Amino acid sequence: MTTSRQDGGDSLSGTSVLIAGATGGLGSAIARNLDARGATLTLVSRSSDRLAALDLPGHRIALDLRDPDACQTAVRETLLYGGRIDVVINAVGAVAFGPIAELSVDVLEELFLTNTFLAVWLAEAALASLGEGGVIVNISGVIAEHNLPDMAAYGASKAAVRSFDEALAREARRHRVRVIDARPPHTETGLTDRPVGGKAPNMPWGLDPDFVAEVICDAIVGDVTDLPSSAFGSP
């Protein structure tokens, strides 16, 4: 992957990017940022209607990536559309609230399937196709650094992603591929309004998704290998 300076910003002209969760609050912000930098986008979401509503150029694929075969399909479609695959961004996520004793088995399975297994399957599908200089981004979030009561299962599913990324980064170096684990603080993506279990507590106002997207995209262009919560500072 090569970048250049253009109009005072980092250009990703011609870079082929797969964005999973492209219709979410953060995924769509990342997609807009990358489009402005000239990237060629393959946009993946479960909802074809929400994909159609995105005011962005790119190849749209409605897929449920909680299936390893769907992850393979997303990578193949990106290769066909972009001619190659340079960056994979996983912005898919699910959240649940409440004491662990009150969360059903179905909710626990949903959290780990969406937050953890999907991240593993998508990275596995992409790694063999990413060329030298390629990048994989997983967004584990600040909860992976400091888990909280009434968010224990959600935090554990995200901490598993952080641990996975730590080891994946070492494996990926053999392929000259960089892995970025991004752990932004609470961000106003709307995810807490759609929990798969429980009800969100009162939370302080979070970061602007566009600001978080800017930090993540700058990291992709640069040589960053980790984005702890402190990297997001204050906009």
C-alpha positions as a Markdown table, in Angstrom:
| # | Residue | x | y | z |
|---|---|---|---|---|
| 1 | Met | 0.0 | 0.0 | 0.0 |
| 2 | Thr | 1.4 | 3.4 | -1.0 |
| 3 | Thr | 0.3 | 6.8 | 0.1 |
| 4 | Ser | 1.0 | 10.3 | -1.0 |
| 5 | Arg | 0.4 | 13.9 | 0.1 |
| 6 | Gln | -2.5 | 15.5 | -1.8 |
| 7 | Asp | -4.3 | 18.8 | -1.1 |
| 8 | Gly | -2.6 | 18.9 | 2.3 |
| 9 | Gly | -3.9 | 15.5 | 3.4 |
| 10 | Asp | -2.8 | 11.9 | 3.2 |
| 11 | Ser | -4.0 | 10.4 | 0.0 |
| 12 | Leu | -5.1 | 6.7 | -0.3 |
| 13 | Ser | -5.8 | 7.1 | -4.0 |
| 14 | Gly | -6.4 | 3.6 | -5.5 |
| 15 | Thr | -6.1 | 1.8 | -2.2 |
| 16 | Ser | -8.7 | -1.0 | -2.0 |
| 17 | Val | -10.4 | -1.1 | 1.4 |
| 18 | Leu | -13.0 | -3.5 | 2.8 |
| 19 | Ile | -15.1 | -2.0 | 5.5 |
| 20 | Ala | -17.2 | -4.4 | 7.6 |
| 21 | Gly | -20.0 | -2.7 | 9.4 |
| 22 | Ala | -20.0 | 0.2 | 6.9 |
| 23 | Thr | -23.5 | 1.4 | 7.8 |
| 24 | Gly | -22.8 | 1.8 | 11.5 |
| 25 | Gly | -22.1 | 5.1 | 13.3 |
| 26 | Leu | -18.3 | 4.6 | 13.2 |
| 27 | Gly | -18.0 | 2.4 | 10.1 |
| 28 | Ser | -19.8 | 5.0 | 8.0 |
| 29 | Ala | -17.6 | 7.8 | 9.4 |
| 30 | Ile | -14.5 | 5.8 | 8.5 |
| 31 | Ala | -15.9 | 5.2 | 5.1 |
| 32 | Arg | -16.5 | 8.9 | 4.5 |
| 33 | Asn | -13.0 | 9.7 | 5.7 |
| 34 | Leu | -11.4 | 7.1 | 3.4 |
| 35 | Asp | -13.5 | 8.2 | 0.5 |
| 36 | Ala | -12.2 | 11.7 | 1.0 |
| 37 | Arg | -8.6 | 10.4 | 0.8 |
| 38 | Gly | -9.3 | 8.6 | -2.5 |
| 39 | Ala | -9.7 | 5.0 | -1.4 |
| 40 | Thr | -11.7 | 2.5 | -3.4 |
| 41 | Leu | -14.3 | 1.1 | -1.0 |
| 42 | Thr | -16.1 | -2.2 | -0.6 |
| 43 | Leu | -18.9 | -1.6 | 1.9 |
| 44 | Val | -20.3 | -4.5 | 3.8 |
| 45 | Ser | -23.4 | -4.6 | 6.1 |
| 46 | Arg | -26.2 | -6.9 | 7.0 |
| 47 | Ser | -28.8 | -4.4 | 5.7 |
| 48 | Ser | -29.1 | -3.8 | 2.0 |
| 49 | Asp | -31.4 | -0.9 | 2.7 |
| 50 | Arg | -28.9 | 0.9 | 4.9 |
| 51 | Leu | -26.2 | 0.2 | 2.3 |
| 52 | Ala | -28.3 | 1.7 | -0.4 |
| 53 | Ala | -28.8 | 4.8 | 1.8 |
| 54 | Leu | -25.1 | 5.5 | 2.1 |
| 55 | Asp | -24.1 | 8.6 | 0.1 |
| 56 | Leu | -20.8 | 7.1 | -0.9 |
| 57 | Pro | -19.3 | 5.5 | -4.0 |
| 58 | Gly | -18.2 | 1.9 | -3.7 |
| 59 | His | -19.2 | -1.7 | -4.1 |
| 60 | Arg | -22.0 | -2.6 | -1.7 |
| 61 | Ile | -22.5 | -6.2 | -0.4 |
| 62 | Ala | -25.2 | -7.2 | 2.1 |
| 63 | Leu | -23.6 | -10.1 | 4.1 |
| 64 | Asp | -23.9 | -11.4 | 7.6 |
| 65 | Leu | -20.3 | -11.8 | 8.6 |
| 66 | Arg | -21.1 | -13.9 | 11.6 |
| 67 | Asp | -20.5 | -16.8 | 9.2 |
| 68 | Pro | -16.9 | -17.6 | 8.1 |
| 69 | Asp | -18.1 | -18.3 | 4.5 |
| 70 | Ala | -19.5 | -14.8 | 4.3 |
| 71 | Cys | -16.2 | -13.4 | 5.4 |
| 72 | Gln | -14.5 | -15.3 | 2.6 |
| 73 | Thr | -17.1 | -13.9 | 0.2 |
| 74 | Ala | -16.5 | -10.3 | 1.3 |
| 75 | Val | -12.7 | -10.7 | 0.6 |
| 76 | Arg | -13.4 | -12.3 | -2.8 |
| 77 | Glu | -15.8 | -9.4 | -3.7 |
| 78 | Thr | -13.2 | -6.8 | -2.6 |
| 79 | Leu | -10.5 | -8.5 | -4.7 |
| 80 | Leu | -12.9 | -8.5 | -7.8 |
| 81 | Tyr | -14.0 | -4.9 | -7.3 |
| 82 | Gly | -10.7 | -3.3 | -6.2 |
| 83 | Gly | -8.3 | -5.5 | -8.1 |
| 84 | Arg | -6.6 | -6.3 | -4.8 |
| 85 | Ile | -7.1 | -5.8 | -1.1 |
| 86 | Asp | -5.0 | -3.4 | 0.9 |
| 87 | Val | -6.9 | -2.6 | 4.1 |
| 88 | Val | -9.5 | -4.5 | 6.1 |
| 89 | Ile | -11.5 | -2.6 | 8.7 |
| 90 | Asn | -13.8 | -4.4 | 11.1 |
| 91 | Ala | -16.3 | -1.9 | 12.6 |
| 92 | Val | -18.9 | -4.5 | 13.4 |
| 93 | Gly | -20.1 | -4.6 | 17.0 |
| 94 | Ala | -22.8 | -5.6 | 19.5 |
| 95 | Val | -23.2 | -4.5 | 23.1 |
| 96 | Ala | -25.2 | -5.8 | 26.1 |
| 97 | Phe | -25.7 | -4.4 | 29.6 |
| 98 | Gly | -26.6 | -5.9 | 33.0 |
| 99 | Pro | -25.2 | -8.2 | 35.6 |
| 100 | Ile | -23.8 | -11.4 | 34.2 |
| 101 | Ala | -26.3 | -13.5 | 36.1 |
| 102 | Glu | -29.1 | -11.7 | 34.2 |
| 103 | Leu | -27.7 | -12.3 | 30.7 |
| 104 | Ser | -29.1 | -15.2 | 28.7 |
| 105 | Val | -27.0 | -17.8 | 26.9 |
| 106 | Asp | -28.3 | -16.4 | 23.6 |
| 107 | Val | -27.1 | -12.9 | 24.5 |
| 108 | Leu | -23.7 | -14.2 | 25.5 |
| 109 | Glu | -23.4 | -16.2 | 22.3 |
| 110 | Glu | -24.4 | -13.1 | 20.2 |
| 111 | Leu | -21.8 | -11.0 | 21.9 |
| 112 | Phe | -18.9 | -13.4 | 21.2 |
| 113 | Leu | -20.1 | -14.4 | 17.8 |
| 114 | Thr | -20.4 | -10.7 | 16.6 |
| 115 | Asn | -17.5 | -9.1 | 18.5 |
| 116 | Thr | -14.9 | -11.9 | 18.7 |
| 117 | Phe | -15.5 | -14.8 | 16.2 |
| 118 | Leu | -16.3 | -12.4 | 13.4 |
| 119 | Ala | -13.0 | -10.6 | 13.9 |
| 120 | Val | -11.1 | -13.8 | 13.8 |
| 121 | Trp | -12.9 | -15.1 | 10.7 |
| 122 | Leu | -12.5 | -11.9 | 8.8 |
| 123 | Ala | -8.8 | -11.6 | 9.5 |
| 124 | Glu | -8.3 | -15.2 | 8.6 |
| 125 | Ala | -10.1 | -14.7 | 5.3 |
| 126 | Ala | -8.1 | -11.6 | 4.5 |
| 127 | Leu | -4.6 | -12.4 | 5.6 |
| 128 | Ala | -3.6 | -14.5 | 2.6 |
| 129 | Ser | -4.9 | -11.9 | 0.1 |
| 130 | Leu | -3.3 | -8.8 | 1.7 |
| 131 | Gly | -0.2 | -7.7 | 0.0 |
| 132 | Glu | 3.0 | -6.3 | 1.6 |
| 133 | Gly | 2.1 | -3.1 | 3.4 |
| 134 | Gly | -1.5 | -4.3 | 4.0 |
| 135 | Val | -3.4 | -3.3 | 7.2 |
| 136 | Ile | -6.0 | -5.0 | 9.3 |
| 137 | Val | -7.9 | -2.8 | 11.8 |
| 138 | Asn | -10.1 | -4.2 | 14.6 |
| 139 | Ile | -11.9 | -1.9 | 17.0 |
| 140 | Ser | -11.9 | -3.4 | 20.4 |
| 141 | Gly | -12.5 | -0.1 | 22.3 |
| 142 | Val | -11.6 | 1.2 | 25.7 |
| 143 | Ile | -13.6 | -1.5 | 27.4 |
| 144 | Ala | -10.8 | -3.9 | 26.4 |
| 145 | Glu | -8.5 | -2.0 | 28.6 |
| 146 | His | -10.7 | -1.5 | 31.6 |
| 147 | Asn | -13.8 | -3.8 | 32.0 |
| 148 | Leu | -16.8 | -2.6 | 34.0 |
| 149 | Pro | -19.5 | -4.0 | 36.1 |
| 150 | Asp | -22.7 | -4.6 | 34.2 |
| 151 | Met | -20.7 | -4.8 | 31.0 |
| 152 | Ala | -18.6 | -7.8 | 31.9 |
| 153 | Ala | -19.6 | -10.1 | 29.0 |
| 154 | Tyr | -19.3 | -7.3 | 26.4 |
| 155 | Gly | -15.9 | -6.3 | 27.8 |
| 156 | Ala | -14.7 | -9.8 | 27.8 |
| 157 | Ser | -15.7 | -10.2 | 24.1 |
| 158 | Lys | -13.7 | -7.1 | 23.2 |
| 159 | Ala | -10.8 | -8.0 | 25.4 |
| 160 | Ala | -10.6 | -11.3 | 23.5 |
| 161 | Val | -10.3 | -9.2 | 20.3 |
| 162 | Arg | -7.4 | -7.2 | 21.8 |
| 163 | Ser | -5.6 | -10.4 | 22.8 |
| 164 | Phe | -6.2 | -11.9 | 19.4 |
| 165 | Asp | -4.8 | -8.8 | 17.7 |
| 166 | Glu | -1.7 | -8.9 | 19.9 |
| 167 | Ala | -0.8 | -12.3 | 18.6 |
| 168 | Leu | -2.1 | -11.8 | 15.1 |
| 169 | Ala | 0.2 | -8.8 | 14.7 |
| 170 | Arg | 3.2 | -11.0 | 15.3 |
| 171 | Glu | 2.0 | -13.6 | 12.8 |
| 172 | Ala | 1.1 | -11.0 | 10.2 |
| 173 | Arg | 4.6 | -9.5 | 10.3 |
| 174 | Arg | 5.7 | -12.5 | 8.3 |
| 175 | His | 3.4 | -11.3 | 5.5 |
| 176 | Arg | 4.5 | -7.6 | 6.0 |
| 177 | Val | 0.9 | -6.9 | 7.1 |
| 178 | Arg | 0.3 | -4.5 | 10.0 |
| 179 | Val | -2.5 | -5.1 | 12.6 |
| 180 | Ile | -4.0 | -2.1 | 14.4 |
| 181 | Asp | -6.1 | -2.7 | 17.5 |
| 182 | Ala | -8.1 | 0.5 | 18.1 |
| 183 | Arg | -9.5 | 1.2 | 21.5 |
| 184 | Pro | -11.3 | 4.5 | 21.4 |
| 185 | Pro | -13.3 | 5.7 | 24.4 |
| 186 | His | -17.1 | 5.8 | 24.3 |
| 187 | Thr | -18.2 | 7.2 | 21.0 |
| 188 | Glu | -21.6 | 8.5 | 19.9 |
| 189 | Thr | -22.3 | 5.7 | 17.3 |
| 190 | Gly | -25.8 | 4.9 | 18.5 |
| 191 | Leu | -24.7 | 1.3 | 19.4 |
| 192 | Thr | -25.8 | 1.7 | 23.1 |
| 193 | Asp | -29.3 | 2.5 | 21.9 |
| 194 | Arg | -29.5 | -1.0 | 20.3 |
| 195 | Pro | -28.2 | -3.4 | 22.9 |
| 196 | Val | -28.8 | -7.1 | 22.4 |
| 197 | Gly | -29.5 | -7.4 | 26.1 |
| 198 | Gly | -30.2 | -5.1 | 29.0 |
| 199 | Lys | -30.5 | -1.4 | 29.1 |
| 200 | Ala | -27.7 | 1.1 | 28.8 |
| 201 | Pro | -26.9 | 3.1 | 32.0 |
| 202 | Asn | -26.6 | 6.9 | 31.9 |
| 203 | Met | -23.3 | 7.6 | 30.2 |
| 204 | Pro | -21.4 | 10.8 | 29.6 |
| 205 | Trp | -21.5 | 12.2 | 26.1 |
| 206 | Gly | -19.0 | 10.3 | 23.9 |
| 207 | Leu | -16.5 | 11.3 | 21.2 |
| 208 | Asp | -17.6 | 12.4 | 17.8 |
| 209 | Pro | -17.4 | 9.5 | 15.3 |
| 210 | Asp | -15.8 | 11.7 | 12.7 |
| 211 | Phe | -13.0 | 12.5 | 15.1 |
| 212 | Val | -12.4 | 8.9 | 16.0 |
| 213 | Ala | -12.5 | 8.0 | 12.3 |
| 214 | Glu | -9.9 | 10.6 | 11.6 |
| 215 | Val | -7.5 | 9.1 | 14.2 |
| 216 | Ile | -8.0 | 5.6 | 12.9 |
| 217 | Cys | -7.5 | 6.6 | 9.2 |
| 218 | Asp | -4.4 | 8.7 | 10.1 |
| 219 | Ala | -3.0 | 5.5 | 11.8 |
| 220 | Ile | -3.7 | 3.5 | 8.6 |
| 221 | Val | -1.8 | 6.0 | 6.5 |
| 222 | Gly | 1.1 | 6.1 | 9.0 |
| 223 | Asp | 3.1 | 3.3 | 10.6 |
| 224 | Val | 1.0 | 2.9 | 13.8 |
| 225 | Thr | 0.6 | -0.6 | 15.2 |
| 226 | Asp | -1.6 | 0.1 | 18.2 |
| 227 | Leu | -4.2 | 2.7 | 19.1 |
| 228 | Pro | -4.8 | 2.7 | 22.9 |
| 229 | Ser | -7.6 | 4.9 | 24.3 |
| 230 | Ser | -5.0 | 7.6 | 25.1 |
| 231 | Ala | -4.3 | 8.0 | 21.4 |
| 232 | Phe | -7.7 | 9.6 | 21.0 |
| 233 | Gly | -7.2 | 12.3 | 23.6 |
| 234 | Ser | -9.6 | 15.2 | 23.2 |
| 235 | Pro | -10.8 | 16.5 | 19.8 |
